[in-house]
Amino acid sequence: MFVGEYSHNIDAKGRVIIPAKFREQLGEQFMITKGFEGCLFVYPMDVWEELADNLSKLPSNQKSARFLQRTFLSGAAEGEPDKQGKVLITPPHREYAALTKEVVIIGVSKRVEIWDAQRWMEYSQSEEEMTVEEAAESLEEISF
């Protein structure tokens, strides 16, 4: 399970250090794709394969299903850490997530998220976003 929050810098070549704790769990190869709220999602291969399989089962006659399939699958790229633990973030991914210099890498259960540090701070402090209490309350509807 991925947990925690780490701050790193992205270098001029678009590489960022993935925390050692996360690299161990991600393995030698993993998938990076566009996420929600303007961040990147990083999945271990086994979790990615399960997600991709579930996406392939969505009904193609529904616009929202097609959108999710296109977003996650066309926006995916394989990641592989070098000997220093750095991973290349592709230019389209850097543009999508507005990654420039400072990034925040967080663990979110079965995935890792990569955020621009400023965007993460704004998201974390936004009063427009749901509070923890509101989120917990809405999950009661699905018997969480």
Phi, psi and omega per residue, in radians:
M1 nan 2.340 3.138
F2 -1.579 2.183 3.070
V3 -2.496 2.718 3.066
G4 1.927 2.960 -3.116
E5 -2.390 2.288 -3.086
Y6 -2.344 2.483 3.104
S7 -1.894 2.358 3.101
H8 -2.539 2.982 3.054
N9 -1.902 2.591 3.039
I10 -1.676 2.345 -3.080
D11 -1.484 3.104 -3.071
A12 -1.095 -0.421 3.131
K13 -1.544 -0.015 3.126
G14 1.519 0.386 3.138
R15 -1.800 2.537 3.109
V16 -2.357 2.552 3.094
I17 -1.397 2.199 3.004
I18 -1.535 2.234 -3.128
P19 -0.900 2.443 -3.087
A20 -0.930 -0.703 -3.139
K21 -1.024 -0.687 3.132
F22 -1.339 -0.669 -3.138
R23 -1.024 -0.706 3.141
E24 -1.032 -0.733 -3.108
Q25 -1.372 -0.544 -3.128
L26 -1.289 -0.555 -3.124
G27 1.522 -2.969 -3.074
E28 -1.239 -0.535 3.125
Q29 -2.392 2.502 -3.131
F30 -2.655 3.041 -3.108
M31 -1.980 2.417 3.071
I32 -2.038 2.300 -3.141
T33 -2.542 2.960 3.082
K34 -1.159 2.388 3.120
G35 -1.967 -2.842 3.120
F36 -1.634 2.818 3.123
E37 0.979 0.435 3.045
G38 1.377 0.434 3.065
C39 -1.992 3.094 3.058
L40 -1.853 2.506 3.045
F41 -1.797 2.429 3.097
V42 -2.177 2.172 -3.067
Y43 -2.120 2.426 2.916
P44 -1.080 2.695 -3.051
M45 -1.022 -0.695 -3.112
D46 -1.154 -0.679 3.109
V47 -1.218 -0.697 3.117
W48 -1.056 -0.801 -3.118
E49 -1.071 -0.666 3.094
E50 -1.158 -0.762 3.113
L51 -1.098 -0.823 3.142
A52 -1.064 -0.688 3.102
D53 -1.112 -0.772 3.111
N54 -1.113 -0.685 3.104
L55 -1.116 -0.654 -3.125
S56 -1.174 -0.353 -3.127
K57 -1.545 -0.121 3.132
L58 -1.196 2.565 -3.118
P59 -1.206 2.118 -3.084
S60 -1.255 -0.126 3.101
N61 -1.530 0.027 3.093
Q62 -1.859 2.217 -3.090
K63 -0.995 -0.756 -3.117
S64 -1.128 -0.627 3.110
A65 -1.156 -0.800 3.115
R66 -1.070 -0.709 3.138
F67 -1.070 -0.827 3.128
L68 -1.103 -0.739 3.108
Q69 -1.036 -0.835 -3.112
R70 -1.144 -0.760 -3.102
T71 -1.092 -0.912 -3.078
F72 -1.264 -0.751 -3.020
L73 -1.431 -0.780 -3.142
S74 -1.262 -0.424 -3.131
G75 -1.572 0.214 -3.063
A76 -1.664 2.537 3.059
A77 -2.528 2.531 3.139
E78 -1.319 2.398 3.074
G79 -1.963 2.563 -3.138
E80 -2.624 2.048 -3.113
P81 -1.236 2.513 3.044
D82 -1.455 -3.006 -3.070
K83 -1.134 -0.382 3.121
Q84 -1.604 -0.015 -3.129
G85 1.496 0.202 3.135
K86 -1.564 2.527 3.133
V87 -2.168 2.366 3.092
L88 -1.345 2.210 3.033
I89 -1.739 2.097 -3.056
T90 -1.076 2.677 3.095
P91 -0.937 -0.772 3.096
P92 -1.060 -0.656 3.103
H93 -1.188 -0.722 3.110
R94 -1.089 -0.702 3.130
E95 -1.177 -0.814 -3.125
Y96 -1.000 -0.791 -3.069
A97 -1.607 0.083 3.132
A98 0.961 0.698 -3.130
L99 -1.413 2.122 -3.136
T100 -2.098 -1.170 -3.081
K101 -2.204 -1.141 -3.088
E102 -1.626 2.298 3.107
V103 -2.214 2.738 3.037
V104 -2.093 2.301 -3.139
I105 -2.025 2.114 -3.071
I106 -2.135 2.632 3.046
G107 -1.670 2.282 -3.115
V108 -2.336 1.321 3.087
S109 1.127 -1.771 -3.068
K110 -1.620 0.039 -3.123
R111 -2.449 2.910 3.024
V112 -1.968 2.522 3.055
E113 -2.068 2.464 3.077
I114 -2.015 2.131 -3.086
W115 -2.132 2.582 2.862
D116 -1.128 2.359 -3.040
A117 -1.028 -0.741 -3.139
Q118 -1.141 -0.767 3.135
R119 -1.101 -0.701 3.115
W120 -1.104 -0.756 3.135
M121 -1.082 -0.784 3.133
E122 -1.111 -0.760 3.120
Y123 -1.095 -0.797 -3.096
S124 -1.109 -0.561 -3.055
Q125 -1.762 0.005 -3.064
S126 -1.188 2.257 3.081
E127 -1.374 -0.289 3.135
E128 -1.329 -0.413 -3.129
E129 -1.298 2.868 -3.131
M130 -1.192 2.475 3.034
T131 -1.433 2.876 3.106
V132 -1.029 -0.703 3.139
E133 -1.114 -0.745 3.123
E134 -1.123 -0.699 3.131
A135 -1.123 -0.790 3.133
A136 -1.090 -0.704 3.131
E137 -1.115 -0.736 -3.127
S138 -1.203 -0.498 3.118
L139 -1.283 -0.345 3.076
E140 -1.049 -0.507 -3.122
E141 -1.127 -0.450 3.134
I142 -1.873 0.357 3.074
S143 1.039 0.781 3.103
F144 -1.399 nan nan
